[in-house]
């Protein structure tokens, strides 16, 4: 379906060839992306199908996600969650958030590759524990390591009962979930909403992406430092 462009719309428009060239794609690839719903339908002026800045912004987001290792399936899901009414500024925010904070596409391994990834032969009980504690995902006969996988492999060599590892994983998940929700709300209210409030240039959009990357690194450092301070405080109190 091709949407209709109103006469009042004065945004710059591109032909399919021009849009493909700007996005660094072939026309065939662009049309394939359109068939997947990654970009909205073209607008029509007479018999010519034309594309606006929002189309270019969505293609830029698709390319950025590809560059960060997202699979086409993951990209399709991410793009489907973006409202059709999202403007260029909204898409710039989505690009900054997704490329800076969202995990890349999963690494898919068979059983032998999983052992290679772990650097050791894992028995079925250990694999089940890794899945239960949320650092490994199994789909059919394939496995995808998740954040924390390497650390959990090291824990297998520490003399901690499996039940202790499960309880620790539950505690971390519970408290980190609450912390993440609160930090996300602060980010939305103090950074993203003010950004969306006024039109931005491409240079400002690029700076937002860099800012989000720095915020991610600084937030992770702050969480680790906060945990260390809290641990030191508990130890100090216990020694009094």
N, C-alpha and C positions, 0 to 999 in steps of 0.2 A: 504494500500500500504506500502511495506517495502522498505526503501531506501538502497542504496548500500554503503558500507564502503570501501574507497580506501585503498590500501595496505600501503600508506604513513601515514595514520592516526595512531598515536602512543598513543592517549589518552587512559586512562584506561577504560575498558569496563566491563559491568556487565550483568549477566543474569537477566531475569525477577524476579527470586526468590531473587537474591542478591540486586537488585534495590528496590524491595518491602521491604526487611528487612532494608535496609539503610534508607528508607523514613518512616519507621514505619507504613507501610500499608500492607494489605493483597494483594495477587496477584490479587484476584478478583476486589478489589477496584482500583488497579493500571490499570487494563485493562478497567475498567469502565471510569476512567479519560481519558485514551487514546482514547476511543470511543467518548468522548465529545470534543476531540481535545485539551485537556489541556496540553498534551505532544506530541511532534512530533513522527512520526513513528519510530519504531526500525530500527537499521541498521542490515544488515545481513552478517554473515561470514559463508559461506556454508549454512547449514540448520538451524543454530542457530541464533535466534534474540537476538541482544545485544543492550545495552544502554550505553550512554556516560555521561560525567559530566553535559552536558547541560540538559539532561533528569532529572538528580538528582536535578539540580538547579531549574528547573521548578516545580518539585514536592515540593521542599522546599518552593517555593513561594506560591503554592496552599495551603500548610499546614499553612503557616504564615497568609494568608488571612483568612482562616477558624478560626484560633485562635483569629483573630481580629474581628470576628463576621460577616464577609462577607457571604452572601448567595451563594449557588452554581451558581445561575443565575448571580449574580454580579461578581463572580470569572470567570465564562466563558466569560463574556464581557471584563473583564480586561485582561485576557490571550489572547483573540483574537486580542487585540490592540498591542501586543508585536510581533515584526517582527520574522519570522521563523529563520532569520540569527543571532538573538541576542545571544551573547556568555555568558559565565558564569559571567563575570564582568558586562555586561549589565543587566543581570537578578538580580544581587546583588543590582544594583542601583534601578531597578524597585521595588524590595522587600522593600528597605529602604524608597523609596518615597511613595509607596502605603500603607505600614503599618503605616507610620508616619504621612502622610498628607491626604490621601484619606479618606472620610467618610466610616464608616462601613456599613454593609447592613442595609436597612431601617427597622424600627419598623413598623409592620403592625397592625392596630387597627380597630375594628368595631366602630360604633357610640357610643355605651355605653362605650367602653374602652377608646375612645377619651376623653369623659367627665371625666372619672376616671383619665386619664393622666393629664388633665388640672386642676384637683382638684375642678372642678365646672361644672355646667350644661351650656353648650354653646348653644346659639340660632343659627339659620341658618345664620343670618346676621354676627355674630361674626366668625363663621366658614368660611364664604365667605371672610371676611376681612383677616383672617389668611392665606388663600390660596392665595389671591391677593398680599399680602406682602411677599410671598415666604417662609413662615416658616411652611407651612403645604401643603402636597400633597395629592390629592384625586385620587384614581384609582378605578373606579366603586363605590362600597359601602364601600371601605376601605380607611383608612387615614394613612399617615406616617408623624410624626413630623420631622421637619428639624432643623438644628442649628438656635437658636434664638427663638424657640417655647416658652420656659419658660418665657423669657423676654417679649415676646409679650402678653402672658397671663396676666402678671402683668400690662402691659400697658392698658389692657382693663378696669382696675380699676382706671386709672388716667383720670382726666377730660380733655382729649385731643380729639377733634373731629376725626372721622374716616378719613376724608380727610387729616387732619394733619398727622396722622399715615402713610397714603399712601404716602404723599409727602416726609416724612422723610425716609421711606423705599426706595423710588426711589433714593433719594440723596445718601444714604449709599451704595446702590447697584452700583450706577454709579461710585462713587469715590473709593470704595473698589475694584471694578473690575479693574480699571486702576492701582491701587496700587499693586494688586495681579499679574497682568501681568508683571509689572516692577520687582517686587521681584523674580518672577519665572525665569525671564531672568538672573538676577544676580546669582541665585542659580545654574542655568544650566551652566553658563559660568565660575563661580568661584569655584564651588564645584564638580558638576557631571562630566563635561568634563575632568578636570584634573584626576579625579578618573578613568575614562574609559581609559585614555591614556596609562596606564601601567598595566600589570597583577597584581592581588591582591590575597592575601591569604584568607582563610576562616575567620581568625581572623580579618583581615582588613575589610572584608565585614560586619562582626558583628559590628565592631566599627562604620562603616558608618551608619548602622541602628540606633545605639545609638545617633550618631551625628545628624541625621535627626530628631529624636524625640526631642532632646534638642533644635535644631534650631526652630522647630515648636513652642515649648513653649516660647522660647525667642522672636520669631517674634511676637506672639500674645501679649506678654507683651509690646514689643516695640511699636506696633500699638496703644495699649491702652494708653501708656505713651505719645506718640506723640499727640494723640487726646487731652489728658488732658492739655498738654503744649499749644497747639493751642487754646484751649478753654480759658485757663487762660490769654493768650495774648490778645484775643478778649475782655475779660472782663476788663482787665487793660486799654486797649485803650479807651473803652467806658466810663471809669471813669475819664479820664483826662480832 
